[in-house]
């Protein structure tokens, strides 16, 4: 506080900060994310074969789900005075299906 006084708290904080930085750098270097080519090597080849039929089934299923949730939300909005308050639930459900 006065002249000539040493603040040992700053020195301890600096040492702690250096230890934290060293720990972070060692974690990031030892745990790196794999590249896309490494992932493709690990997965079986049949996982990367495109199937148009299966893809179209998913598209049709998504369209049906979106249409059903729209119809349901439209009915709720028309039947209740404050049906618009259900729109956040509708948005959440739409996000689940797409």
C-alpha positions in Angstrom: 0.0 0.0 0.0 2.7 2.4 0.9 6.1 3.2 -0.7 8.3 0.2 -1.2 5.5 -2.3 -0.5 5.3 -5.4 -2.7 2.0 -6.8 -3.8 2.5 -10.5 -3.8 -1.0 -11.1 -5.0 -0.2 -9.9 -8.5 2.8 -12.3 -8.7 0.6 -15.2 -7.6 -2.1 -14.3 -10.1 0.6 -14.1 -12.9 1.8 -17.6 -12.0 -1.7 -18.9 -12.0 -2.5 -17.3 -15.4 0.6 -18.9 -16.9 -0.4 -22.3 -15.5 -3.9 -21.9 -17.0 -2.5 -20.9 -20.4 -0.1 -23.9 -20.4 -3.0 -26.2 -19.5 -5.2 -24.9 -22.2 -2.5 -25.2 -24.9 -1.8 -28.8 -23.9 -5.5 -29.7 -24.0 -6.0 -28.2 -27.5 -2.9 -29.8 -28.9 -3.7 -33.3 -27.7 -7.5 -33.3 -28.5 -7.8 -32.0 -32.0 -10.9 -32.6 -34.2 -10.6 -35.1 -37.0 -10.7 -34.0 -40.6 -13.4 -34.9 -43.1 -11.1 -37.3 -44.9 -10.2 -39.1 -41.6 -13.9 -39.5 -40.8 -14.5 -41.0 -44.3 -11.7 -43.5 -43.8 -13.1 -44.7 -40.5 -16.7 -45.1 -41.7 -17.8 -48.0 -44.0 -18.2 -47.2 -47.7 -21.9 -48.1 -47.8 -22.6 -45.0 -45.7 -21.5 -42.8 -48.6 -23.6 -44.4 -51.3 -26.4 -42.1 -52.4 -29.9 -43.6 -52.6 -32.4 -41.4 -54.4 -35.4 -43.5 -53.2 -34.5 -43.2 -49.5 -33.8 -39.4 -50.0 -37.2 -38.9 -51.6 -39.0 -40.8 -48.8 -37.4 -38.3 -46.3 -38.5 -35.3 -48.4 -42.1 -36.6 -48.6 -42.2 -37.4 -44.9 -40.9 -33.9 -44.1 -43.5 -32.2 -46.3 -46.3 -34.3 -44.6 -45.0 -33.3 -41.2 -44.8 -29.6 -42.1 -48.3 -29.7 -43.6 -49.8 -31.4 -40.6 -48.2 -29.0 -38.1 -49.4 -26.1 -40.2 -53.0 -27.4 -40.3 -52.9 -28.1 -36.5 -51.6 -24.6 -35.8 -54.1 -23.0 -38.1 -57.0 -24.8 -36.3 -55.6 -23.7 -32.9 -55.3 -20.1 -34.0 -58.9 -20.1 -35.3 -60.5 -21.8 -32.3 -58.9 -19.8 -29.5 -58.9 -16.0 -29.0 -55.2 -16.0 -28.1 -54.2 -18.8 -30.4 -51.3 -16.7 -31.7 -49.6 -17.3 -28.3 -49.0 -20.9 -29.4 -46.8 -19.8 -32.3 -43.5 -20.3 -30.4 -44.6 -23.9 -29.9 -45.4 -24.2 -33.6 -41.9 -22.8 -34.5 -40.3 -25.3 -32.2 -42.2 -28.2 -33.6 -41.4 -27.1 -37.2 -37.7 -26.9 -36.3 -37.8 -30.5 -35.1 -39.1 -31.8 -38.4 -36.8 -30.0 -40.8 
